[in-house]
Amino acid sequence: MRSEQWFKPATINTVALMLLFAPGLKAQQKKDFSYEEAFKGKPTNVTRPLPIIAEWTDGEHYIEIRSEGGKNQAYQVDARTGAATIYTAPVGGPTVAVQDNDIVYKGADGASIRLTNDAAEEKNPTLSPDGKYVAYTKNNDLYSVEIATKKETRYTTDGSDVIYNGWASWVYYEEILGRPTKYRAFWWSPDSRKIAYMHFNDSKVPVFPIYSEKGQHGYLENTRYPKAGDPNPAVKLGVVPVTGGPTTWADFNENDDQYFGMPFWTDDSQQLRIQWMNRGQDNLKIYSINPETGGKREIYDEKQKTWIDWFDAIPYLKNKKGFLLLSDKSGWAHIYWHNEDGSLKKQLTSGNWTVKEILEVDEKNEVVYFTARKEASTRFDLYKVSMKSGAITRLTPGAYNNIIKLAPGGKYFITTYSNLQTPSKMALMDNNGKVIRELGDSKGENFNNYNLAATTLKTYKTRDGLVLPLTITMPVHMEEGKKYPVLISIYGGPNSGTVYDTWKFSGVQQWWAQEGVIQVAIDNRSSGQLGKMGMNYIHRRLGIHEIEDYMDAATWLRSQPWVDTARVCITGGSFGGYMTCMALTYGADVFNYGMANFAVTDWQLYDSHYTERYMDTPAENPEGYKETAVMTYADKYKGLMRITHGTMDDNVHMQNVIQLVDKLENLNKHFEFMLYPGERHGWGPPKNIHSNSESYRFIYNNLLNKPFPASFTK
C-alpha cells in the first residue's frame, strides 16, 4: 500500500495559513523576544508550567507536587472529587541511594539508615519487592544487605576487570538493557526470594583506548568495546537464592555467538522468561527458565528477513491465561495474545498503523489499554481493545498528540495534549474518554503579546513515491519576494523520528524566526512514520535511503519561492551528525552548510549490536559498509561543514571524525573542526556554552550574512 493512502497530515487551519504566509500581520502591535528572553531565561509569561504529576498511588489517587513558599509539597489527589491532602510518605515509597560510596535507606517515616560501611563503592542499590533487602554490585560482584540486621550476603566471587556479575558489559548497557538501567543487570523475583542476574566475560572483547590529556603525562582509559564484526562478551544468566548459595545457571552455552535480552519474572516467581537472539538479530526466541534447575523451554520463535527488535515488556496474564507481545513482524507493530505454551491465541490489533506501548491489562474486564499512532502517524492517542471482540475504542479526543499517565487498573488517566498550534494542556479523563476535569493550560497571559513564529505540518514525496512529514517554522517578519536561509535539524536514526504534531516552543527557536531563518524538521522513511515496513528499506544500506529522503525534502524546499538555495544548512548530533556529514558529501549538490556533532563516519567503527542489526557484519556486507561510509564521498564535499567531537567520547569514538578530517585534509578541503577535551557523547557546562555560541556564530556568518552580535559574547 502506498504511504499516501494511510498518512493523514494534520489539518492546517486558516489562521495558521495566514501566519505562515503573512506572518507580519498585526506585528506592529506585538513585540519580539529580547536576547535575554530568548537565551537567558528572562520570564516572558508566554507560557506557564503545567501541574507536576508525579505518579498514581493507586487506581483512584495521584500525587501532585505543588510549590508552596519556595518549597515543593506533595499532595495526594482524589481523582473523582479533586480533594487534595498532604502526602507525607516519600514519593515512590521507601528509597535507597549511594552516599559517600555506601548505601543509605530512607524509610516511609523519613528516617535514614546507613546499611553499608566500607571503602568499595556500592552500585545500583535496588530494593526487594517486600522491602526487606537491598541488592547491589561492588567490585563487579553481586551482593545484598538485609535492612533489619544490616547483614551483607555475597553471591559471587569472580568479579574482575573483565568479569562482571550483575553489572552490564558496555554493549549490553548501551544497546540491549538500555541507559536507564545504569549498567544494572540483576532482577528481583516478585516474591523477593531469588535474584536473577547476568554474568559477563569481556576477556575476548577488543580494548579501545580513549586518551585523556589530563596531567603531565595524560592517560589511557581502556574500554572493552566490540566494533562491528568483533567478538562480543560471553554471557550467562543465573538465579541465586536471596539467602545465598550456589547459582543455578540457565541451560545455554555462554560461548555461543548470541545475545540475551531483558528477562521477566512471572508473577508467581515460578518461571523466568528470557529473550534470546542470534548474532544476525533476525531470529528472536523467548525461553521459559526453571529457576530451580536452569532447564529451558522455548515458548516463542520469531524470524524476520531484516532484523528484530527486543521486546520492552512481556505482560503476563493471571491464572495461566497467557501473555501479550507487541511485534512488528507484519511491518507494523501490533498486539498479539499468546497462550501459556506460546501458541497464538488471538491478534488483538491490526492495520497499517503502529502500536507504541501496552500500558495496562484489565483482566477482570478483559480490556487492554495502549497508545498508538493510528489517527495520524505524527501523533499518539490512547485506546482500549476488547480481548473478547477485538473492538478498539479511542479514548483521547481531538486532533492532538497525547502523553499519557494511566492509573493502575485503567479507570482514569491524565493526558498532556497539544498540537503545533495549541500549547500543551492537561486533563484528567476516565476510561470512557470523558473529561473529569481540566488540570492545566500552558498558555500564558502574554501569549498574544509577542510575535510568535508559526510552525506547520507539511509533507514531501521521495524519489520512489513515499509521502513523509516535515515541519516548517517560518520567519515572523517575512517580506514579499525576499528569500530566506533554511536551517534543518535532524536526527535520522531508525525508529527515532522528530516530526510530531505537538506543541514546541523555545526562545531560541523564536530568536531565529525573528532573525529570518526558516527552521525545518524532517523525518525519513525509517523514522517510524511508516512503521517497520519503512524501516526495512534501510537493511544493509544504513544511511543511504535516509540521506536521499533528506535530499528529496531539501529539493522540495529549494523549489519554494521564499528559500535562498545558496543557504541551506543541516545539523544534528550522533546519527544526526552522520547524516550531516553525508549531506555535505553524498548530498553536496543539495546542502550548502552543515554542523555535525559527535558523528559516526564509518559503520565499521561503531559497536557490534547496533551496527550489525541493520548492516550485518563487515565480512557479510563489505560493499554495504563501503557504500555507507562518509569517506567514500569526501571528494564531493564542496560546501562548509563545522565538525565537533568530545575527545573522550566512549560511544561514538573520536576516531570517526579523525578519519574524516584526515581524508578532507588530504583532499585539500576547507572545513571547521572543534574538539572538546575530556567530553563524552555530548557535553554540558561550560563546554556547551562555547559549543552553542560557536554554532550561533556559524549561523550568523553563513546563513544570515550578519555580524555576530556582541550580546552573544558577553
N, C-alpha and C positions, 0 to 999 in steps of 0.2 A: 504493500500500500504506500502510495506517495505521501510524503510527510505533510503536504498542504491539505490533505483530507482530514487530518486529525488535529493539526496545530490551530489553536484558536487565539490569536493575539487579542489582548485586552482592548476594549473599545477606547478610542481617543475622543474625548468629548469636545464639544465646540469651544469651550473655554480654553482647554489645553491647546487646541489648534491655534487659537488666537495668540496664546502666549508663545507658542513655538514660532510662528511666522510673523508675529507683530509684537515682540517682547518689550518694545518701548512704550506700550500702551499705558498711559497714566503714570509713566515712570517719574515724571516731574513731581508727582505728589508723594512719592516714596523715596526712601534713602538706600544707599548702598552700604555694604558692610565695610567697616574700617579694618585696617590691618590688625589692630588689637582684637577686634571681634572675630576675625577670620582665623587668626593663628595663635593668639594668646589666651583665648578663652574668656574674653571680656563678655559679660552677660548681655544678651540681646532680647531675651524673653520671646523670641520667635517660636521656640518650642519649650516645653516643660517636661520634667520627669514623669513617667508613669509610676503607679504604685509598685513597690518591690514585693513580689510574692515569692516567698522562699520555698515553700513545699506544702503539700497536703499532709495533715497529720492522720487523717482517716477519710472515709468517704463523704463526710459531712462538714469538715472543718479544714481551713487552710491557714498558714502563717503569713502575716503581712508585717514587714519591717517598716516602722514609721519613725521619722526624725522628730524628736521632742527635746527642746532645749539644747540643741547641739549634739545630742546623743541618739543612738538608734535604740528603739524599743520594739520588741516582738509582741505582736498581738495574735491571738487565736480567734479567727472569724468564723461565725456560723454561716455556712453557705446559704441556707434558706432564709434566715432573718437578717443577716448582716450584723448581728450583735457581736461586739468585739470585747475580749477580756485579755488582760496582760498575761503573756505566756512566759513563765519563769524557767522552764526546763531549757537546756541547751538546744538550739535549733539543730535538728538532725539526731538528737539523743546524745548519750554519753560519747565522748570523743577521746582519741589517743593521738599524741603528736610526739615528735622528737624535739627535745630541747637540750642543748649542750651535749649532743650525741646520745642522750638517754631518753627512755620512753616515759612520758607523763600521761597519766589517765585522769580525765576530768569527768566526774560522775554527774548524775542527774541533779544532785544537790549543789553542784557547782564547785565542790571540793576537789582539789588536785592531789594526786598521789604519784610519786616518782617510783616507777616499777623496776628500773634497772640502774646500775651504777658501775660502769667500767669504762675503760679508755676507748674501746672499739665503738664505732658508730652503728647504731641500730637503724635499719631502713624499712620503710613501708609498714609500720605497725598497723595491724588490722584486727579489729575486734571480732571475736567469735559471735555467731548469731545469738547465743544465750547470754552474751555479755560477761562471761567468766574468764576468758583468756584473751591474750593478745599474741598473734603470730607476727614474725618479722624475720628479716635476714640480717646476718652480721658476718663480715669477712667471707661472704659468698656461701655461708651455711644457713640452714633453716632452724629457727628456734620458736618457742612460745614461752610466755610467762603467765602464771596464774595470778589473777588480780588480788584475790583474797589473801594469798600466802606469799606472793612475790617469788614463788618457786619457778626457776627457769628450767626448761627442758630443751635439750639439744637433739635434733633429729638427724643431722648429717655431719660428717666429719671430713669430707674430702674436698671442701671448698679451697680454691686456689686462684691464681691469676688466669687460669684457663678453664676451671671447673666452677660452675655456678649452680647452686641449689635454691630454687625459688626466686632467683634473680635472673632476668632475661638477658640472653645474648643480644648484642646490638641490633642485628637484623630482625629479631623477633619483636623487640621493643618498638622499633621504627615502623615495621611493615605488617606485623601479624597481631600481636597483642595490643599495640597502639600506645601512643604517647601518654594518654590519660592514666595508664597503669603505673607510670613512673618506674618501669622495669619490674614491677611485681609480677611474679609467676607462681603464685600459690593461691589456693581457693579452699575456704572452709566448707565442710558439708553442712547442710541445713540443721542437722541435729548436734553440731559442734563436736562430734566425737572423732572426726577424721579431717585430715588436711591433704588435699591433692596438690602436687607440685611438679614442676618441670625441672629436669636436670640437664644442664647444657655442658657440652665438651667442645671448647673452641680451639683445641690444640692443632687442628688441621686447617683452620681458617687463616688466610694470609693476614699479616700485620700491615697496616697502613700507617706510616709515620706522619704525624702532624707537628709542624715546627712552631715553637714559641720563641719569640725574640727576647723574652724577659731575662733580666740579669746580665751578668758579664759574658756568659758563655751560651745563653739560651738553653733550650732542652727540647727533647722529642717526646711527644705524647703518642704512644703506640696503641693503636686501636685494632681489634680483631674485626675486620670489615670485609665480608665476601663481595667482591665485584662480580659482574655478570660472568657466569661460567666457572667461578671459583668454588672450592669445597665449602659447604655450609656447616654450621655446627651440628654435631651429633646430639640427639635429643631423646630423653626417656621421660615417661610420665609415671609418677609413683603416687602411692597413697600411704600415709603413715598415721597411726592412732595418736590422738592428742596426748595420751599418757606416755608416748614414746615406744621404742621398739623398732624392729626391722621394717623397712619399706617394702611394700608389695608393688612390684613393677608391672605395668600393663604389658601384655604379650605382643610387643613389637621389637624388631631388630633395630637398635639405635644407629647402626652403621648403614642402614638403607638410605638412599637419596630421597628424602621425603620431608614433608612439613606437617606440623601439628598445629591446629587452631585452638581457639579458646574452648576449654572444657566447660561442661554444665552438669551440675548435680541434679538428679531427680529429687522431687520434694521430700520423698521418704528416705533419702540418703542411701538407698539400696543400690543405686547404679550411678556410674559416672559416664557421661556421654562425651566423646572426644571426636573432633573433626580431624580428618586425615586427608592429605593431598599429595599427589605425586610431584616430582620436581618440575614437570612440564605444566603443572597447575591447570590441567584440563580434565582432571578426574578428582572429584571430591567424594569422600565417604564419611559416614558417621558410624562410629562403633559404640556399643554399649559395653562398658567395662565393669566387671565384678570387682569391687574394691577389696574383697577378702582374698581372692585368688589371682587377680590380674587377667583372668580369662576375658576374651573379647568376642563380641558377636556383631556382625555387620547388620545395620538396620536401614542404611540409606546409601545409594550409589548414584551419582550424577556425573554425566560426561557432557562436555561441550567441545565444539570444533576449535574455539578460540581459547578462552580461559574461563575460570570460575572464581568468583569472589567468596570469601569466607562469610558464613552466617554470623551476624552480630548477636543474635539471640535465637534460642530454640524453645519457645513456650510449650511447656508440657501440661496436659490436662489431667485432672484428678481421676481416680478410680480407673486408671489404665485405659483412658479413652483416646490415647494417642498424643500427637504433638503437631505443632504448626511449623511450617517452613516458608520463608519468603525467598522464592527462587526466581531468577530471571532467565531460566532455560528456554522460555518461549520467545525471548527477545524483549520481554517486558517483565518487570518484577511483579509477581503475584503471590497470593496466599494459597498454600496447599495444606490440606488436613490429612495427616498420615495416621494409620493405625499404630498400635504399640509395636508391632513386628516390623514396621517400616513400610508396609504396603500402602498405596494411595487410597484414601477413603473418599475424598472429595476435593475438587478445586473450588475455592470459595470466591475468587475474583478472576476476571479475565478481560482481555481487550487491549487496544493499543494505547495504554497509559500505564503509569508507574506507581506502585505502592511504595511509599517511603519507609514506613515503620509500623509494626504492630504495637499498639500502646497498652491494650488491656484485653483480656479474655473473660467475659462474664459467663461462666459456665452454667450458672443457675438458669439464666435466660437464653443461653446459647447464642451469644452475640459477641462478635469480635470488633473492637474499635481500632481504627487505623488511620494514618494520614496518607494522602496520595496526591499526585499531580494529574487529576482526572479532568476537571473542567477546562483547564489550560495548563500547558507544561511549564508555564512561568510562575505558577503559584501552587500553594499547598492548601488543602481543605481536610477537615475531619469527617470521617464516615463511620458507619457501622454496617456490618453484614451479618445476616442471619445464618447461623450454621445449619439450620434446617432447610430453609428455602433458597438461600443464596441471594435474597433480596438485599440491595445496597441502598442505604439512606444517607444522604448528605446532611451533615449537622451544622456546618458553618455557612451562613448565608452571604449573598452579595458577591461582587467581583473583587475579592480581597485575598491577599496572601495571609496565612494564619500560622502563628506559633502557639502550640497547644500545651497546656498543663492539665492532664486528665486526673480526676480524683480516683483513688482506688475503688474498684467496683464499677466505675464509669457513669455514676449517676449525674455528676456535674463535671464541667471543665471550664477552664479560664483560657480565653483566646486573646492574643495580642494581634490585631488585624490592621491592615493598611493596604494601599496600593500607591502607585507612583504619584498620584495627585492628592492622596489623602493621608495626612500624618497619622501615625500609629495611635490606635485606641485599644482599650482593654475592656473586656466584658466577661461576666460570669453567665454561663448558659447551662441548660440541662440536657439530658441525653435524647430529648426530642427536638433539639435545636431551638428551644425557646430561651429568649434573653431573660435572665432573672434580674440582673441589673448591670448597668454600665459602671465600670470601676475607674476609668480614667481616660483622658484625652490629652495627647501630647501637643496639641495645637496651642501655642502661647498667645498671650494678649497682644503681642506686637507682630503677629504673623502677617497681618495685612499692611504693616507699615514699612516693610522692606521690599526691595526689588528682588524677588525670588526667581531663580532660574527654573524653567520648566523642563522636566525630564519626561520623555515619551517613549513608548514601546513601538518598535518597528520590526520588520522582517527583511531578510535578504535571501537571495537564491544562490545556491552553489552552482558550480560549473556542471555538476551532474544532476541538478534539478531538486535538491533538497531545500526545504524552506526552514530557516533558523532565525532566532530572535536577536535583536540588539537594542540597546537603549541609547538615546541621544539627549544630552543636556546642552541646550543652545545658549549662546551669549545673551545677556539680559539687555544689551543696548545695541542690537543689530541695526545696521544701516543698509538700506536697499541698494543692491548692486555691489556691495563690498564682499570680499572673500576672506574667510577666516581659517586659522590653523586648526588642526584636529589632533587631539591627544587621546589615544586609545589605550585603555587599561585592561589587561587580560591576565588570566592565569593559564587556562587551557588544558589542564590535566584531565585524565579520564574521570568521568562522573563527578566533576568539580566545577560545575557551571557557576557563573556570577550574574547572569541576567534573570532577574525576577521582577514581577510586578509588585514591588514592595517599596514603601517609603524610605528614601535615603536623603539625608540632609547632613551637610557638614559645612563649616565655614570655609574650608579650603576649596571645596567644590564651588561654592558661591563666589569666592575670590576670582577663580579662573574664568568663571562665566562673566564676571564684571570686566575682566581684562580682555575678553574677546576670544576665549578658547572654546571650541566645540569639544565636549567631553563625551566619549563613547565607550560603552562596554559591549563586548561581543562574545557569544558562545559558538563553539564549533560543534560538529556532529557527534563528538564523543563526550560532550559535556553533561549528558543526562537528559537533554531535551528530547532526544529520540530513543530513550531507553537503552537497553543493552543492544538492541538492533543497531543503533547508531554507533555504539562503541565498537562493535565487531569490525567495522571498517578498518580500524587502525591496527589490527593484528599484524605483527611482524614489520610494520612500517610506522612506528610510533613517531608522530610529528609531521608526517608528510600531508595527510589529509587535513590535519588541523591547520597547518600554515596556509595551505591552499584555500581553506574556508575563510581564514582571516584576510587573505589576499582578495578573495571574491567580495567580502564585505567592504574592504577598503576601496576596491574598484568602484563599487556602487556609490560609496561616499564621495569619491573623486569626481563622479559624474554629476554631483549636485551643484547648482549654481552658486551656493554660498560657501563652498570649500576651496581653499587655496591648495592646489595639488602639489605645490612645492614645499608645503609644510605639513606633512602627515607623519606623526610620531606615534610610536608604540612603546609601552613599558610594562614590565612585570618582573616578578621575582621567582626563583626556583624553577618550576616548569615554565612559569611566565617569563623568566629570564631566558630560558632555552628558546621559547617561541620568539622572543625579541631578537635574539641572535640569528635565528632562522629568517626572520623578517628582513633583516638588514643584509642578508646574504642570498638565500634562496629567493626571497621576495623583494630584492633590491629595486626592482622596477616599479614597485608599488609604494614602498615605505621609504621616506627620506631620512628619518631620525629614529633613534631608539635609546632607551635607558634600560640596560639589562643588569639585574641584581642577582647575585649568587646563583648563576646559571649552570645547568648541565650543558655541556657542549658535545659530548660523545657518550652514548649509552653504554659503551664498554667500561666507562669509568664510574658507573653508578652501581648500586647494590643489586645483588642477585635476585632477591624475591620480587621486588618491584619491576625491575627491568625485564626479567625473563617471563613474567606474567604476560607481557604484551609483545615481547620480541623473540622469545625462546633464547637459547644460548648463542654466543658468537659463533661457536662451531656449527650450530644448526642453521644459522641465518647470517652468514658473513656479508652477503650483499645488502641485507636489510640494515645492518649496523653501519655500513659504509654510506648507504643512501640517506640515513637519518642524522649523520654527524655534521655539525656546523662547519667543520674544517673542510669538508668536501666542496663547499660552495664559497669559501673565503675569497676566491678570485673574483666573485661577482660583487663583492662589497664595494659600495661607492657613495653611501650617504655619510652620516656621522652617528656613531654609537658611543654612549658612555657605559663602561663596564665597571661594576663594583663587586667586591668579594671580601669576606672575612678570612683572615689568614689561618684561623683555627676552626674553620667550618668542618665539623665531623659528619655532616650529612652529605652535602654536595662539596666534595673536596676542592680546594683552590686549584688543584691540578687541572680541573676542567678549563678554567679561564686562562691559566698559564699556557696551556697548549694552544688555545685560540690566539692569545696575544703573540705567541711565538710565530704562528702562521701568518698573522696580519703584518707583523714586523718584517718577516721575510718577503712579503709581497709589497712592502713599502706603502702600506695603507695607513691613513690618518684616523685615529680614534682617541677616545679619552679613557683613562684607566685609573681607578682609585681603590687602594687596599685599605682595609680597616683592621689594624693589628689587634690580635687577641680575640677577635669577634668570631662568633659561631655562625649558624644559619639564620641570618638576620641579626639586628643589633638594637639595643636600647641606648639610653643616655650614657655618656654625652655624644657618642658617635652618631646616633640617629639625628641629632640636631645638625651636625655637619653634613650628613648624607642628604637630609631633606633640603638644606639650604643650597647644596650644590645641584640638586635636581631642579629646584626653583630657578637657579641661575641658568641652567641649561634651557629651561622653557623660555625665559626672557630673552636669552641671547639668540636662540634658534627658531622659536615658534612665533614670538611676539616682536622680535627685532627691536626691543626696547632696552634701555639701560637697566641694570639690576637695581631695584630701589634700595636706597640707603637703609630703610626701615628693616630690611631683612638681615642686615649685618650688624645691627646694634646689639 
